[in-house]
Amino acid sequence: GIKPARTETCASRSAPRSCGTSSLSRWVTSRRRGSSDSPRVSAMVPAIARYLAPGAGDPNYLLPLLSIDALSRYRRSGPASQALANALQGYRKIPYLYTKVIPSIGKVGHESSLPLFEDWLKGKDADQAVNGVRAIEGFPAPVALEKLFSHYEFIEKKKDNVSPEIKAVNDRIQPEILKSIKRISDQP
């Protein structure tokens, strides 16, 4: 026969968790809190990262672009940041992918990749330094603001005692740093 409908309400349950929570909603909540270094994420990153290498049968770089996008969604994940940073070296001769992976590393926002971009800011290549500023802009706001302000102060202190090459790089990235700071802090 037909079983009677369950009349138990959420308030009458003795379970400690709230009514209506499923494993999916708990997972979504944990992702919103930023806990993306779970064992499941650590297992997924290598599976996605193997498609970072451009293949001969993929002239439009569809698989690398999709894997870059997928890895950039793992906020504050060390393995995702490391996979993207490792792929960066292979993309130097493919400018399109190179310019896509740099902001993705910033979007992941794991602190392990910050030294790479700080080295770029102190280097002699102006384009790479600008890319470093844009990547740091993608990090969480407190970290990005701290790094950009500290580097701006570093440039101001050493303004008179640098070589002409470094001065040209600093003159190019100072406006970029100010633009990035304004974008992060939502100032006009």
HELIX and SHEET records of a PDB file:
HELIX    1   1 SER A   23  ARG A   32  1                                  10    
HELIX    2   2 PRO A   39  ALA A   49  1                                  11    
HELIX    3   3 LEU A   62  SER A   72  1                                  11    
HELIX    4   4 GLY A   78  GLY A   90  1                                  13    
HELIX    5   5 PRO A   95  VAL A  108  1                                  14    
HELIX    6   6 GLU A  111  SER A  113  5                                   3    
HELIX    7   7 LEU A  114  LEU A  121  1                                   8    
HELIX    8   8 ALA A  126  GLU A  137  1                                  12    
HELIX    9   9 ALA A  141  LYS A  157  1                                  17    
HELIX   10  10 PRO A  164  ILE A  184  1                                  21    
END                                                                             
